[in-house]
Amino acid sequence: MPDLASLPVSADDIRAAERILEGVVRPTPLEYSRALSAKVAQAKIAAGDADPIYAEKLILARYYMQRILPEAGAHLAKLKAGAELVMALSAEAF
């Protein structure tokens, strides 16, 4: 693990990014699992399986792709903005 002082960002930037990164990293395994589930569902439907669970899995996968995944762009914008504005507030402001 690199020394934080050697990174091209401030320690404040790193602390400000922690919460944002948590929102990006934590759901990633779940989304990967959901994508695999959708792939299986597509194969089952293509093979003629009429179980409604497979159609529901595809709907859920589309929901995440359309509603959750786009949030990654907002998270990236927050990370790029850095911590300067947040750190400008006094502790009493919180």
C-alpha positions as CSV (number, residue, x, y, z in Angstrom):
1,M,0.0,0.0,0.0
2,P,1.5,3.4,-1.0
3,D,2.3,6.0,1.6
4,L,-0.6,8.6,1.4
5,A,1.9,11.4,1.4
6,S,3.4,10.2,-1.9
7,L,0.1,10.2,-3.8
8,P,-0.7,13.2,-6.1
9,V,-3.8,14.1,-4.0
10,S,-4.1,15.5,-0.6
11,A,-5.0,13.4,2.5
12,D,-8.2,15.5,2.7
13,D,-9.1,14.4,-0.8
14,I,-8.7,10.8,0.2
15,R,-10.8,11.2,3.3
16,A,-13.5,13.0,1.3
17,A,-13.5,10.1,-1.2
18,E,-13.9,7.3,1.3
19,R,-17.7,7.6,1.4
20,I,-18.0,8.0,-2.3
21,L,-15.8,5.0,-3.0
22,E,-17.9,2.9,-0.6
23,G,-20.9,3.6,-2.7
24,V,-19.0,2.4,-5.8
25,V,-17.0,-0.6,-4.5
26,R,-19.6,-2.2,-2.2
27,P,-22.2,-2.9,-4.9
28,T,-19.8,-4.1,-7.5
29,P,-19.8,-7.8,-6.6
30,L,-23.6,-7.7,-6.4
31,E,-23.8,-6.1,-9.8
32,Y,-21.4,-8.7,-11.3
33,S,-23.5,-11.5,-9.8
34,R,-26.7,-9.9,-11.2
35,A,-25.1,-9.8,-14.7
36,L,-24.2,-13.4,-14.5
37,S,-27.7,-14.2,-13.4
38,A,-29.1,-12.3,-16.4
39,K,-26.8,-14.2,-18.7
40,V,-28.1,-17.5,-17.3
41,A,-31.7,-16.2,-17.6
42,Q,-31.2,-15.3,-21.2
43,A,-29.9,-18.8,-22.0
44,K,-32.8,-20.5,-20.1
45,I,-35.3,-18.4,-22.0
46,A,-33.6,-19.1,-25.3
47,A,-33.7,-22.8,-24.5
48,G,-37.5,-22.6,-24.1
49,D,-37.8,-22.5,-20.3
50,A,-41.0,-20.5,-19.5
51,D,-40.4,-20.1,-15.8
52,P,-41.3,-16.4,-15.1
53,I,-38.3,-16.1,-12.7
54,Y,-36.0,-15.8,-15.7
55,A,-38.0,-12.9,-17.2
56,E,-38.0,-11.2,-13.8
57,K,-34.2,-11.6,-13.5
58,L,-33.8,-9.8,-16.8
59,I,-36.1,-7.0,-15.7
60,L,-34.1,-6.6,-12.5
61,A,-30.9,-6.5,-14.5
62,R,-32.3,-3.8,-16.8
63,Y,-33.4,-1.8,-13.8
64,Y,-29.9,-1.8,-12.4
65,M,-28.4,-0.9,-15.7
66,Q,-30.7,2.0,-16.3
67,R,-31.2,3.3,-12.7
68,I,-28.2,2.3,-10.6
69,L,-25.2,2.1,-12.9
70,P,-25.5,5.7,-14.2
71,E,-24.8,6.8,-10.6
72,A,-21.2,5.9,-11.3
73,G,-20.8,9.0,-13.4
74,A,-22.0,11.2,-10.5
75,H,-19.6,9.4,-8.1
76,L,-16.7,10.0,-10.5
77,A,-17.6,13.7,-10.7
78,K,-17.6,14.0,-6.9
79,L,-14.2,12.3,-6.7
80,K,-12.8,14.6,-9.3
81,A,-14.1,17.6,-7.4
82,G,-11.8,16.9,-4.5
83,A,-12.2,18.0,-0.9
84,E,-11.4,21.7,-1.0
85,L,-15.0,22.9,-0.7
86,V,-15.9,20.5,2.1
87,M,-12.6,21.2,4.0
88,A,-13.3,25.0,3.7
89,L,-16.1,24.6,6.3
90,S,-15.2,24.9,10.0
91,A,-15.9,22.0,12.3
92,E,-18.7,23.9,13.8
93,A,-20.5,24.0,10.5
94,F,-21.2,20.3,10.9
